[in-house]
Amino acid sequence: MREPYTNEDHHWNIRVAHDEILRRLVELDKPWWDRAVLAFLHHEKKMSQAEI
């Protein structure tokens, strides 16, 4: 199994403390299509759809 992902493993200009969201940002080709990632970015990071 791979070591836990860090914020340096993804290209987004945000810090992510949630392991599952961090994993999805790194592993998915289009993480913004993932419902959990979209909810996190929109509600917790207050990003608009245009920013995402």
PQR file with spaces between the fields and no chain letter, atoms N, CA, C, O and H, PARSE charges and radii, in Angstrom:
ATOM       1  N    MET     1       0.834   -1.184    0.000 -0.4000 1.5000
ATOM       2  CA   MET     1       0.000    0.000    0.000 -0.0000 2.0000
ATOM       3  C    MET     1       0.881    1.250    0.000  0.5500 1.7000
ATOM       4  O    MET     1       1.948    1.274    0.614 -0.5500 1.4000
ATOM       5  N    ARG     2       0.425    2.266   -0.685 -0.4000 1.5000
ATOM       6  CA   ARG     2       1.170    3.512   -0.797 -0.0000 2.0000
ATOM       7  C    ARG     2       1.107    4.285    0.514  0.5500 1.7000
ATOM       8  O    ARG     2       0.148    4.167    1.277 -0.5500 1.4000
ATOM       9  H    ARG     2      -0.442    2.247   -1.184  0.4000 1.0000
ATOM      10  N    GLU     3       2.137    5.068    0.756 -0.4000 1.5000
ATOM      11  CA   GLU     3       2.137    5.962    1.920 -0.0000 2.0000
ATOM      12  C    GLU     3       0.954    6.929    1.806  0.5500 1.7000
ATOM      13  O    GLU     3       0.463    7.170    0.704 -0.5500 1.4000
ATOM      14  H    GLU     3       2.915    5.164    0.136  0.4000 1.0000
ATOM      15  N    PRO     4       0.504    7.473    2.905 -0.5600 1.5000
ATOM      16  CA   PRO     4      -0.598    8.453    2.818  0.2800 2.0000
ATOM      17  C    PRO     4      -0.203    9.637    1.940  0.5500 1.7000
ATOM      18  O    PRO     4       0.947   10.076    1.935 -0.5500 1.4000
ATOM      19  N    TYR     5      -1.185   10.140    1.202 -0.4000 1.5000
ATOM      20  CA   TYR     5      -0.937   11.286    0.333 -0.0000 2.0000
ATOM      21  C    TYR     5      -0.755   12.550    1.164  0.5500 1.7000
ATOM      22  O    TYR     5      -1.247   12.656    2.287 -0.5500 1.4000
ATOM      23  H    TYR     5      -2.120    9.784    1.206  0.4000 1.0000
ATOM      24  N    THR     6      -0.039   13.500    0.585 -0.4000 1.5000
ATOM      25  CA   THR     6       0.144   14.811    1.218 -0.0000 2.0000
ATOM      26  C    THR     6      -0.393   15.877    0.275  0.5500 1.7000
ATOM      27  O    THR     6      -0.749   15.576   -0.864 -0.5500 1.4000
ATOM      28  H    THR     6       0.360   13.414   -0.328  0.4000 1.0000
ATOM      29  N    ASN     7      -0.452   17.103    0.736 -0.4000 1.5000
ATOM      30  CA   ASN     7      -0.937   18.195   -0.094 -0.0000 2.0000
ATOM      31  C    ASN     7      -0.007   18.482   -1.276  0.5500 1.7000
ATOM      32  O    ASN     7      -0.422   19.112   -2.249 -0.5500 1.4000
ATOM      33  H    ASN     7      -0.163   17.347    1.661  0.4000 1.0000
ATOM      34  N    GLU     8       1.220   18.035   -1.201 -0.4000 1.5000
ATOM      35  CA   GLU     8       2.147   18.228   -2.311 -0.0000 2.0000
ATOM      36  C    GLU     8       1.869   17.260   -3.465  0.5500 1.7000
ATOM      37  O    GLU     8       2.402   17.433   -4.562 -0.5500 1.4000
ATOM      38  H    GLU     8       1.558   17.523   -0.411  0.4000 1.0000
ATOM      39  N    ASP     9       1.042   16.248   -3.223 -0.4000 1.5000
ATOM      40  CA   ASP     9       0.750   15.245   -4.251 -0.0000 2.0000
ATOM      41  C    ASP     9      -0.322   15.671   -5.248  0.5500 1.7000
ATOM      42  O    ASP     9      -0.512   14.998   -6.261 -0.5500 1.4000
ATOM      43  H    ASP     9       0.610   16.107   -2.333  0.4000 1.0000
ATOM      44  N    HIS    10      -1.016   16.757   -4.993 -0.4000 1.5000
ATOM      45  CA   HIS    10      -2.047   17.219   -5.928 -0.0000 2.0000
ATOM      46  C    HIS    10      -1.695   18.613   -6.425  0.5500 1.7000
ATOM      47  O    HIS    10      -0.874   19.303   -5.821 -0.5500 1.4000
ATOM      48  H    HIS    10      -0.862   17.304   -4.171  0.4000 1.0000
ATOM      49  N    HIS    11      -2.324   19.033   -7.539 -0.4000 1.5000
ATOM      50  CA   HIS    11      -1.980   20.314   -8.165 -0.0000 2.0000
ATOM      51  C    HIS    11      -2.897   21.465   -7.750  0.5500 1.7000
ATOM      52  O    HIS    11      -2.717   22.594   -8.206 -0.5500 1.4000
ATOM      53  H    HIS    11      -2.991   18.473   -8.030  0.4000 1.0000
ATOM      54  N    TRP    12      -3.865   21.193   -6.900 -0.4000 1.5000
ATOM      55  CA   TRP    12      -4.800   22.230   -6.467 -0.0000 2.0000
ATOM      56  C    TRP    12      -4.105   23.186   -5.498  0.5500 1.7000
ATOM      57  O    TRP    12      -3.245   22.768   -4.724 -0.5500 1.4000
ATOM      58  H    TRP    12      -4.012   20.276   -6.529  0.4000 1.0000
ATOM      59  N    ASN    13      -4.467   24.440   -5.539 -0.4000 1.5000
ATOM      60  CA   ASN    13      -3.854   25.455   -4.688 -0.0000 2.0000
ATOM      61  C    ASN    13      -4.638   25.587   -3.373  0.5500 1.7000
ATOM      62  O    ASN    13      -5.027   26.686   -2.977 -0.5500 1.4000
ATOM      63  H    ASN    13      -5.166   24.780   -6.168  0.4000 1.0000
ATOM      64  N    ILE    14      -4.858   24.465   -2.717 -0.4000 1.5000
ATOM      65  CA   ILE    14      -5.593   24.423   -1.449 -0.0000 2.0000
ATOM      66  C    ILE    14      -4.929   23.412   -0.519  0.5500 1.7000
ATOM      67  O    ILE    14      -4.214   22.514   -0.966 -0.5500 1.4000
ATOM      68  H    ILE    14      -4.542   23.572   -3.039  0.4000 1.0000
ATOM      69  N    ARG    15      -5.173   23.569    0.765 -0.4000 1.5000
ATOM      70  CA   ARG    15      -4.716   22.603    1.763 -0.0000 2.0000
ATOM      71  C    ARG    15      -5.914   21.723    2.117  0.5500 1.7000
ATOM      72  O    ARG    15      -7.015   22.226    2.341 -0.5500 1.4000
ATOM      73  H    ARG    15      -5.754   24.298    1.128  0.4000 1.0000
ATOM      74  N    VAL    16      -5.695   20.414    2.165 -0.4000 1.5000
ATOM      75  CA   VAL    16      -6.764   19.458    2.454 -0.0000 2.0000
ATOM      76  C    VAL    16      -6.368   18.620    3.660  0.5500 1.7000
ATOM      77  O    VAL    16      -5.327   17.964    3.656 -0.5500 1.4000
ATOM      78  H    VAL    16      -4.800   20.006    1.983  0.4000 1.0000
ATOM      79  N    ALA    17      -7.205   18.647    4.694 -0.4000 1.5000
ATOM      80  CA   ALA    17      -6.920   17.876    5.903 -0.0000 2.0000
ATOM      81  C    ALA    17      -7.636   16.523    5.902  0.5500 1.7000
ATOM      82  O    ALA    17      -7.293   15.649    6.699 -0.5500 1.4000
ATOM      83  H    ALA    17      -8.051   19.181    4.697  0.4000 1.0000
ATOM      84  N    HIS    18      -8.614   16.339    5.031 -0.4000 1.5000
ATOM      85  CA   HIS    18      -9.396   15.106    4.980 -0.0000 2.0000
ATOM      86  C    HIS    18      -8.695   14.074    4.100  0.5500 1.7000
ATOM      87  O    HIS    18      -8.506   14.303    2.905 -0.5500 1.4000
ATOM      88  H    HIS    18      -8.892   17.049    4.384  0.4000 1.0000
ATOM      89  N    ASP    19      -8.312   12.949    4.680 -0.4000 1.5000
ATOM      90  CA   ASP    19      -7.575   11.916    3.944 -0.0000 2.0000
ATOM      91  C    ASP    19      -8.319   11.406    2.719  0.5500 1.7000
ATOM      92  O    ASP    19      -7.711   11.212    1.666 -0.5500 1.4000
ATOM      93  H    ASP    19      -8.466   12.763    5.651  0.4000 1.0000
ATOM      94  N    GLU    20      -9.618   11.186    2.840 -0.4000 1.5000
ATOM      95  CA   GLU    20     -10.388   10.639    1.720 -0.0000 2.0000
ATOM      96  C    GLU    20     -10.487   11.649    0.576  0.5500 1.7000
ATOM      97  O    GLU    20     -10.348   11.266   -0.585 -0.5500 1.4000
ATOM      98  H    GLU    20     -10.111   11.343    3.696  0.4000 1.0000
ATOM      99  N    ILE    21     -10.718   12.903    0.867 -0.4000 1.5000
ATOM     100  CA   ILE    21     -10.778   13.930   -0.172 -0.0000 2.0000
ATOM     101  C    ILE    21      -9.400   14.089   -0.815  0.5500 1.7000
ATOM     102  O    ILE    21      -9.291   14.215   -2.035 -0.5500 1.4000
ATOM     103  H    ILE    21     -10.831   13.215    1.810  0.4000 1.0000
ATOM     104  N    LEU    22      -8.377   14.082   -0.014 -0.4000 1.5000
ATOM     105  CA   LEU    22      -7.006   14.187   -0.520 -0.0000 2.0000
ATOM     106  C    LEU    22      -6.694   13.030   -1.461  0.5500 1.7000
ATOM     107  O    LEU    22      -6.109   13.234   -2.525 -0.5500 1.4000
ATOM     108  H    LEU    22      -8.465   13.979    0.977  0.4000 1.0000
ATOM     109  N    ARG    23      -7.081   11.821   -1.076 -0.4000 1.5000
ATOM     110  CA   ARG    23      -6.871   10.651   -1.933 -0.0000 2.0000
ATOM     111  C    ARG    23      -7.586   10.806   -3.272  0.5500 1.7000
ATOM     112  O    ARG    23      -7.023   10.501   -4.323 -0.5500 1.4000
ATOM     113  H    ARG    23      -7.557   11.655   -0.212  0.4000 1.0000
ATOM     114  N    ARG    24      -8.815   11.278   -3.227 -0.4000 1.5000
ATOM     115  CA   ARG    24      -9.586   11.450   -4.461 -0.0000 2.0000
ATOM     116  C    ARG    24      -8.993   12.533   -5.351  0.5500 1.7000
ATOM     117  O    ARG    24      -8.969   12.378   -6.572 -0.5500 1.4000
ATOM     118  H    ARG    24      -9.273   11.527   -2.373  0.4000 1.0000
ATOM     119  N    LEU    25      -8.510   13.637   -4.759 -0.4000 1.5000
ATOM     120  CA   LEU    25      -7.876   14.692   -5.553 -0.0000 2.0000
ATOM     121  C    LEU    25      -6.647   14.165   -6.284  0.5500 1.7000
ATOM     122  O    LEU    25      -6.372   14.574   -7.412 -0.5500 1.4000
ATOM     123  H    LEU    25      -8.529   13.762   -3.767  0.4000 1.0000
ATOM     124  N    VAL    26      -5.913   13.268   -5.653 -0.4000 1.5000
ATOM     125  CA   VAL    26      -4.693   12.728   -6.250 -0.0000 2.0000
ATOM     126  C    VAL    26      -5.013   11.624   -7.266  0.5500 1.7000
ATOM     127  O    VAL    26      -4.435   11.609   -8.352 -0.5500 1.4000
ATOM     128  H    VAL    26      -6.136   12.936   -4.737  0.4000 1.0000
ATOM     129  N    GLU    27      -5.898   10.725   -6.941 -0.4000 1.5000
ATOM     130  CA   GLU    27      -6.097    9.523   -7.758 -0.0000 2.0000
ATOM     131  C    GLU    27      -7.064    9.683   -8.925  0.5500 1.7000
ATOM     132  O    GLU    27      -6.895    9.023   -9.950 -0.5500 1.4000
ATOM     133  H    GLU    27      -6.368   10.736   -6.058  0.4000 1.0000
ATOM     134  N    LEU    28      -8.061   10.530   -8.797 -0.4000 1.5000
ATOM     135  CA   LEU    28      -9.067   10.641   -9.852 -0.0000 2.0000
ATOM     136  C    LEU    28      -8.588   11.547  -10.982  0.5500 1.7000
ATOM     137  O    LEU    28      -7.955   12.573  -10.732 -0.5500 1.4000
ATOM     138  H    LEU    28      -8.199   11.066   -7.964  0.4000 1.0000
ATOM     139  N    ASP    29      -8.891   11.167  -12.235 -0.4000 1.5000
ATOM     140  CA   ASP    29      -8.524   11.995  -13.389 -0.0000 2.0000
ATOM     141  C    ASP    29      -9.279   13.316  -13.388  0.5500 1.7000
ATOM     142  O    ASP    29      -8.720   14.356  -13.740 -0.5500 1.4000
ATOM     143  H    ASP    29      -9.405   10.334  -12.438  0.4000 1.0000
ATOM     144  N    LYS    30     -10.541   13.276  -12.995 -0.4000 1.5000
ATOM     145  CA   LYS    30     -11.380   14.479  -12.945 -0.0000 2.0000
ATOM     146  C    LYS    30     -12.076   14.531  -11.583  0.5500 1.7000
ATOM     147  O    LYS    30     -13.268   14.240  -11.482 -0.5500 1.4000
ATOM     148  H    LYS    30     -10.995   12.432  -12.709  0.4000 1.0000
ATOM     149  N    PRO    31     -11.336   14.902  -10.540 -0.5600 1.5000
ATOM     150  CA   PRO    31     -11.902   14.850   -9.196  0.2800 2.0000
ATOM     151  C    PRO    31     -13.088   15.787   -8.982  0.5500 1.7000
ATOM     152  O    PRO    31     -13.904   15.552   -8.090 -0.5500 1.4000
ATOM     153  N    TRP    32     -13.194   16.833   -9.779 -0.4000 1.5000
ATOM     154  CA   TRP    32     -14.315   17.762   -9.635 -0.0000 2.0000
ATOM     155  C    TRP    32     -15.638   17.126  -10.028  0.5500 1.7000
ATOM     156  O    TRP    32     -16.692   17.691   -9.736 -0.5500 1.4000
ATOM     157  H    TRP    32     -12.531   17.023  -10.503  0.4000 1.0000
ATOM     158  N    TRP    33     -15.620   15.966  -10.682 -0.4000 1.5000
ATOM     159  CA   TRP    33     -16.848   15.247  -11.000 -0.0000 2.0000
ATOM     160  C    TRP    33     -17.301   14.363   -9.835  0.5500 1.7000
ATOM     161  O    TRP    33     -18.429   13.870   -9.832 -0.5500 1.4000
ATOM     162  H    TRP    33     -14.763   15.507  -10.919  0.4000 1.0000
ATOM     163  N    ASP    34     -16.444   14.168   -8.869 -0.4000 1.5000
ATOM     164  CA   ASP    34     -16.770   13.339   -7.707 -0.0000 2.0000
ATOM     165  C    ASP    34     -17.637   14.149   -6.737  0.5500 1.7000
ATOM     166  O    ASP    34     -17.289   15.271   -6.371 -0.5500 1.4000
ATOM     167  H    ASP    34     -15.528   14.569   -8.871  0.4000 1.0000
ATOM     168  N    ARG    35     -18.753   13.576   -6.330 -0.4000 1.5000
ATOM     169  CA   ARG    35     -19.708   14.288   -5.476 -0.0000 2.0000
ATOM     170  C    ARG    35     -19.088   14.745   -4.157  0.5500 1.7000
ATOM     171  O    ARG    35     -19.338   15.867   -3.715 -0.5500 1.4000
ATOM     172  H    ARG    35     -19.037   12.664   -6.627  0.4000 1.0000
ATOM     173  N    ALA    36     -18.287   13.896   -3.526 -0.4000 1.5000
ATOM     174  CA   ALA    36     -17.668   14.243   -2.239 -0.0000 2.0000
ATOM     175  C    ALA    36     -16.640   15.363   -2.402  0.5500 1.7000
ATOM     176  O    ALA    36     -16.572   16.270   -1.573 -0.5500 1.4000
ATOM     177  H    ALA    36     -18.084   12.985   -3.885  0.4000 1.0000
ATOM     178  N    VAL    37     -15.848   15.302   -3.459 -0.4000 1.5000
ATOM     179  CA   VAL    37     -14.851   16.350   -3.715 -0.0000 2.0000
ATOM     180  C    VAL    37     -15.552   17.670   -4.018  0.5500 1.7000
ATOM     181  O    VAL    37     -15.167   18.716   -3.495 -0.5500 1.4000
ATOM     182  H    VAL    37     -15.903   14.565   -4.132  0.4000 1.0000
ATOM     183  N    LEU    38     -16.568   17.621   -4.854 -0.4000 1.5000
ATOM     184  CA   LEU    38     -17.313   18.830   -5.207 -0.0000 2.0000
ATOM     185  C    LEU    38     -17.937   19.469   -3.971  0.5500 1.7000
ATOM     186  O    LEU    38     -17.865   20.686   -3.802 -0.5500 1.4000
ATOM     187  H    LEU    38     -16.880   16.771   -5.279  0.4000 1.0000
ATOM     188  N    ALA    39     -18.542   18.669   -3.114 -0.4000 1.5000
ATOM     189  CA   ALA    39     -19.144   19.192   -1.886 -0.0000 2.0000
ATOM     190  C    ALA    39     -18.076   19.810   -0.984  0.5500 1.7000
ATOM     191  O    ALA    39     -18.297   20.871   -0.400 -0.5500 1.4000
ATOM     192  H    ALA    39     -18.600   17.681   -3.251  0.4000 1.0000
ATOM     193  N    PHE    40     -16.935   19.160   -0.868 -0.4000 1.5000
ATOM     194  CA   PHE    40     -15.840   19.686   -0.051 -0.0000 2.0000
ATOM     195  C    PHE    40     -15.360   21.030   -0.589  0.5500 1.7000
ATOM     196  O    PHE    40     -15.244   21.995    0.167 -0.5500 1.4000
ATOM     197  H    PHE    40     -16.756   18.298   -1.342  0.4000 1.0000
ATOM     198  N    LEU    41     -15.083   21.098   -1.878 -0.4000 1.5000
ATOM     199  CA   LEU    41     -14.571   22.335   -2.470 -0.0000 2.0000
ATOM     200  C    LEU    41     -15.582   23.467   -2.374  0.5500 1.7000
ATOM     201  O    LEU    41     -15.219   24.614   -2.112 -0.5500 1.4000
ATOM     202  H    LEU    41     -15.177   20.314   -2.492  0.4000 1.0000
ATOM     203  N    HIS    42     -16.836   23.144   -2.585 -0.4000 1.5000
ATOM     204  CA   HIS    42     -17.875   24.174   -2.583 -0.0000 2.0000
ATOM     205  C    HIS    42     -18.229   24.629   -1.171  0.5500 1.7000
ATOM     206  O    HIS    42     -18.317   25.831   -0.919 -0.5500 1.4000
ATOM     207  H    HIS    42     -17.131   22.212   -2.798  0.4000 1.0000
ATOM     208  N    HIS    43     -18.433   23.698   -0.251 -0.4000 1.5000
ATOM     209  CA   HIS    43     -18.922   24.052    1.079 -0.0000 2.0000
ATOM     210  C    HIS    43     -17.820   24.376    2.081  0.5500 1.7000
ATOM     211  O    HIS    43     -17.950   25.325    2.854 -0.5500 1.4000
ATOM     212  H    HIS    43     -18.361   22.721   -0.456  0.4000 1.0000
ATOM     213  N    GLU    44     -16.753   23.613    2.077 -0.4000 1.5000
ATOM     214  CA   GLU    44     -15.698   23.856    3.073 -0.0000 2.0000
ATOM     215  C    GLU    44     -14.659   24.876    2.599  0.5500 1.7000
ATOM     216  O    GLU    44     -14.137   25.651    3.400 -0.5500 1.4000
ATOM     217  H    GLU    44     -16.647   22.842    1.449  0.4000 1.0000
ATOM     218  N    LYS    45     -14.365   24.874    1.314 -0.4000 1.5000
ATOM     219  CA   LYS    45     -13.371   25.813    0.787 -0.0000 2.0000
ATOM     220  C    LYS    45     -14.025   27.043    0.152  0.5500 1.7000
ATOM     221  O    LYS    45     -13.333   27.961   -0.288 -0.5500 1.4000
ATOM     222  H    LYS    45     -14.790   24.245    0.663  0.4000 1.0000
ATOM     223  N    LYS    46     -15.352   27.055    0.107 -0.4000 1.5000
ATOM     224  CA   LYS    46     -16.115   28.195   -0.414 -0.0000 2.0000
ATOM     225  C    LYS    46     -15.697   28.575   -1.839  0.5500 1.7000
ATOM     226  O    LYS    46     -15.621   29.755   -2.183 -0.5500 1.4000
ATOM     227  H    LYS    46     -15.914   26.309    0.465  0.4000 1.0000
ATOM     228  N    MET    47     -15.429   27.562   -2.654 -0.4000 1.5000
ATOM     229  CA   MET    47     -15.045   27.795   -4.052 -0.0000 2.0000
ATOM     230  C    MET    47     -16.284   27.778   -4.919  0.5500 1.7000
ATOM     231  O    MET    47     -17.174   26.949   -4.728 -0.5500 1.4000
ATOM     232  H    MET    47     -15.491   26.604   -2.374  0.4000 1.0000
ATOM     233  N    SER    48     -16.345   28.692   -5.872 -0.4000 1.5000
ATOM     234  CA   SER    48     -17.456   28.719   -6.816 -0.0000 2.0000
ATOM     235  C    SER    48     -17.224   27.641   -7.877  0.5500 1.7000
ATOM     236  O    SER    48     -16.129   27.089   -7.986 -0.5500 1.4000
ATOM     237  H    SER    48     -15.622   29.366   -6.027  0.4000 1.0000
ATOM     238  N    GLN    49     -18.258   27.353   -8.647 -0.4000 1.5000
ATOM     239  CA   GLN    49     -18.101   26.365   -9.710 -0.0000 2.0000
ATOM     240  C    GLN    49     -17.095   26.847  -10.749  0.5500 1.7000
ATOM     241  O    GLN    49     -16.386   26.033  -11.341 -0.5500 1.4000
ATOM     242  H    GLN    49     -19.147   27.801   -8.558  0.4000 1.0000
ATOM     243  N    ALA    50     -17.020   28.145  -10.978 -0.4000 1.5000
ATOM     244  CA   ALA    50     -16.058   28.690  -11.925 -0.0000 2.0000
ATOM     245  C    ALA    50     -14.625   28.477  -11.440  0.5500 1.7000
ATOM     246  O    ALA    50     -13.732   28.201  -12.242 -0.5500 1.4000
ATOM     247  H    ALA    50     -17.596   28.807  -10.497  0.4000 1.0000
ATOM     248  N    GLU    51     -14.402   28.604  -10.131 -0.4000 1.5000
ATOM     249  CA   GLU    51     -13.068   28.381   -9.562 -0.0000 2.0000
ATOM     250  C    GLU    51     -12.683   26.909   -9.628  0.5500 1.7000
ATOM     251  O    GLU    51     -11.524   26.568   -9.864 -0.5500 1.4000
ATOM     252  H    GLU    51     -15.127   28.828   -9.479  0.4000 1.0000
ATOM     253  N    ILE    52     -13.668   26.046   -9.418 -0.4000 1.5000
ATOM     254  CA   ILE    52     -13.411   24.603   -9.426 -0.0000 2.0000
ATOM     255  C    ILE    52     -13.118   24.161  -10.845  0.5500 1.7000
ATOM     256  O    ILE    52     -12.872   22.979  -11.085 -0.5500 1.4000
ATOM     257  H    ILE    52     -14.610   26.323   -9.227  0.4000 1.0000
